[in-house]
Every structure is written in C-alpha cells, then in structure tokens.
Amino acid sequence: MKLKCAIVDDEPLAVSLLESYVNKTPFLELKGTYNSAITALEYLTREPVELLFLDIQMPELSGMELSHMLGTDVRIIFTTAFDQYALDSYKVNALDYLLKPIDYPDFLKSANKALQWFELIHSNENVQIETTQKSVPQEIRSTPSIESIFVKTEYKLIQIELRKILYIEGLKDYVKIYVEDEPRPVLSLMSMKAMEEMLPANRFIRVHRSFIVQPEKIKVIERNRIVYGKEYIPISDNYKQKFMEFLQLHSLLP
C-alpha cells in the first residue's frame, strides 16, 4: 500500500532533505510540503494525508499545537532538534520521534513503523467486515449465535472463545482482551466501538468508556466497581443505569 504524506518544517534545508527521503521510499507518496504550521493547517483540512512529518518548533503555531488541530486519521512523526519534546510527542499519540540531523536509515525505520500501523488497521477492518458481513448470513447475524471471534494480534489472527473472555479494556487505538487462564491480555489494534459491535449484546455490556464486561463472569460488585481478582473495573455514571437494567433483565438481581 502507499501512504499519502506531507512535510511541515520552517527550515527549507530540512524540508529538502525529508523530501528526498520520501521520494526514494516506494510506499510513500508526497502530497505537499509546507514551511509553516498555519499554511499546513489550511491545506490539510481540505486535503488530508495519512502521515505527517512534522517539526515541533515553528513560529506562530508550533507542531505540537498543530497536532491537536488535525483529525484523528492522520498519524504524526515528529521531527525536531530538541530531544526534550520526546515525551510530549507521545502524549499526542505520535507514531515516532526523529531527532535532527535525521539520516535515511532512521527515517526509513519510522516510515516502516507507520506502514505497519496502517496495514494492521486495514487488516482489522477487513477481518471485521468479513466476519460481520460476509461470513455469516443476515438471518444468523441477527441472532446471538456466535461462540468465538477472530482478532488480529502481532500480525496473526487468533480465535478467542467468548465464554472465556472476562473483560475488554480500551487503550487509545488498541483493546486489551482479558481471557481466562491466560497470563497476559490479548492486544489488538481496533477501537472499543468496533469491538463492542463484534460482541453479542446479550452477553457483553459496556460499563465504562474504557471497559466492556461479560456479566456471567462477574462474581463481586463492590461500590460501583466490578471485582476480578485484584482488578477493579469502574462502573461510570453514564453506563450505570443500563448496566443495572441488564442485570435485572438477566435475573442476576432479586
């Protein structure tokens, strides 16, 4: 696949260098170069790209400020001469951080990280479409008959039995699926919304913007928290009423 990308840097020499790197990287397609964040914002809102090589220190509007104004679909690789910005770059969910002067091997490594991220996103989307739309006929999809789901993790598909899922935790662009008798959760690149849509609604319910639980696995509810061993899952006010109605409906409460 090809990634549409752009470069934003107020130093012409830095732009020229990055442009030469993009041009010799087969899976990158350069859609524009901009010498200021303000100019970039004007064009990128009309013609968005998938990947942005973005300098941090720029006059009038910094790269960090620009990153907060762009849509969530664009991924960012920050480029800067100041390593003190590294931590801040990850707080805005940047894919990577390149410290100037940038050589091509480091650039290529970051670009490959972006390519892998987008390939994983597209693979998950295809798996979800095939699972929910193609593999199962409409009359079956409308009933809660599935007993397992396939998720992609570490570039492979694994099958997870629904009866073994304790709960799911959302973490930015990922979900962590906690499974009985497994020492570590299964990490998969997908949204909580996509995961919620894959699960049968009569068996799983969302109790927090970051948590989906399987009520039949619940043993203790304490002070608006679901207890799984040493772990506590909060029940937020936004989901509390629906959760209690769910428990009443399924005769878990007197």
N, C-alpha and C positions, 0 to 999 in steps of 0.2 A: 504494500500500500504506500501511497505518497501522502506526506503531511504538508499542508499549506502552512507556511511560516512567515514571520516578519521580524525585522530587526529595529530596535529603538535604542539609539545612543546619540548623545550630543557631540561625540568626538568622531569626525569624519574618518580618521585612520582606523578607529575601532570598527566602524560600520563597514569599511572596505575589507578589512580582514575577515570579519564574520561572513560577509557576502561571498568572499572567495571560498570559505569553508562550506557554506551552504551549496554553492554551485558544484562542488565536487563530491557532494554526498547524494547518492542516487535517489534516496527515498524522501528528500526534502525538496519542496517547491517554493521558491521565494516569491511572495506576493507583494512585498513592499519594504522599503527602508525609510526610517523617519528619524530626524535629528532632534525632535522634541517630543515629550510625552503628550503635550496638548495637541500637536498635529496628529500623532498616532491615534489618540482617542477619537478625533474627528473622523478618521478614515476607518478605524477598526470597528466602530459601532455600525457602520454601513456595510463593510465588507470584512466580516470576522475571519480570523485564521484559527488553526488548531494549536499552533505552537508559536510562542513569542520569546525571542531572545531580548531581554530587557535590562538595560543599565539601571542602576538604582539612583545614583547621584546625578540629578539633572536640574537645571534652573526652573523656576516657576512651579513645576509639577514633577515630583520625584517618581521613580519607577515603582516604589512601594505604594505610593498613593494611586498611581495609575492601575496597579494590580487589583485594587479594591473596587475600581470603577468598571472593570471588564466583566463579561459574563462568565459563568462557571464552566462553560465548554472549552475555553481557551486554557491551555496549560503553559506554564511560565518556566523558563530557565533564566535565572538572574545572572547578569554579568557585571562585575564591579572590581575596582582596585582595592576595596576596603573589606577585609575579612570580618570586621565587627558586625556586618549585616547578615552573616550566615544564619544566625538563629532566627532573626526576623523573617528571613526569606521562607523558612519552613513553617512559620506561623501562618503564612498566607497560602500554604499548601503548594508551594513551588515544587516542580519536579526535580530541579537540581540547582546548583550554585557554582558558577565558574569564576575563578579569581584571575584577574588580568595580571600579566600578559597571558593570553589564552593560546595554547598550542592545539594543533589539529587532533592529536590523539585524545586529549581531554574533551574537546568539542564533540568528537565522534562518539565517545562514551556516553555523554549526556544526551546526544541526539538518539542514540540507540535505546537509552532508557525511555525516552519519550515514545519511540516507535513501539516498544514492547508494551507500554502502558495503553496506547490506543489499540493495538492488536488484541490485548486482553479485553478491553472494553467492547470491541466489536464482536469478539468471540462469545462473550457472555450474552450480548444482545441476541446473537443468532441462536444460541442454545435456548434462551428463554422463549424466543419466537417459535422455534421448532417444537419445544416441549409443550407450550400452551396453545399453539395454533395449528400445528401440522400433525404431530404425532398422535394426538387424541381427538377423536371425532367430537363434534359440537355437543351431541347428546350426552357423551360421557364427561366432557369438560364441565358441564353444568352441575355435575354431582361430585360429592367429596369422596371419590373412589381411589385416588392415588395413594400409594403407600410409601413412595420414596421420591426423591428429587435428585437431579444431577446438578452439580455445581462445579465451576472451574476453579482450580487452585494450583498454583505453581505449574502452570502450563499443562495440566492434565485434568480430565473430568473424573470426578468421583461420585459414587452413588451413596446417598445418605438415607437411611430408613427414617421415616417421620416419627415412628414410635420411640426412637432413641434420642430425639432432639429434646434437650432441656429448655434452652432459650437461645435467642439470637441477639447479638449486640451490634449496633451500628457505630461505625467509627469513620467519619468523613466519607470517603468514596468506597469504603470496604464494609463487609459484615463479618462478624466472628460467630460461627455456629458452634455452640457447646453441645457435645454429644456424650451420651452415657458411655462410661468405660474407656473414654479417650483421654489421654493425658493433656493434650493441647486442643484448643478450638480449631476448627477449620476456617481458614481465612480466604475470603473470596472477594473479588473486585466487582461489587454491584451495590446498588442503593438499597436502603431499607424498604422503599416503596416497591421496588422490583421483587424483593424477597417476600414481602407481605402478599403480593399478588400471586406468587407461586404457591403459597401455602393454603390448604383448605381452611376456610373461615370458621368451620365448625370445630376445629381442633386447635387453632392458634389465634391469639389475640394480642394486639399491641397495648402495652400498659404505660409506655413512655415513648417519647420521640426516638429514644435510642435502644428500646428493648421490645422484643416480641417474645411471648412465653407460650408454653404448652400447658394449659391448666391441669391436665391429668397428671402431670409430673410435679405439681405443687404439693408440698407436704405441710408447709407452715406459712402463714401470712401474719406478719407482726408489725404493727404501727405503720400501716401503709407501705410495707415492704414485703416482697416475696423472698423467702429464705431458701437458698440452695446450698446446703452445707455451710461453708464460711462466706458465701457470697450473698449480698443483699441487692435485690432488684427493686428500684423505687417505682411506686405507682403514682404517676403525676396526676394533678387535678384535672387536666384535660382529658384523661382517659379513665379516670376512676369510676364514673357512673356507668360507662359502657362495660367496664370490666365486672362490676358488681352485678349488672344485669345478666352478663354472660354466665356468671357463677350460679345465679338464681335459676336461669333457664336450664342449666345442665345439672340441677339438683345437687350442687355441691354445698349449698347453704340451706338451713332449715327454713 
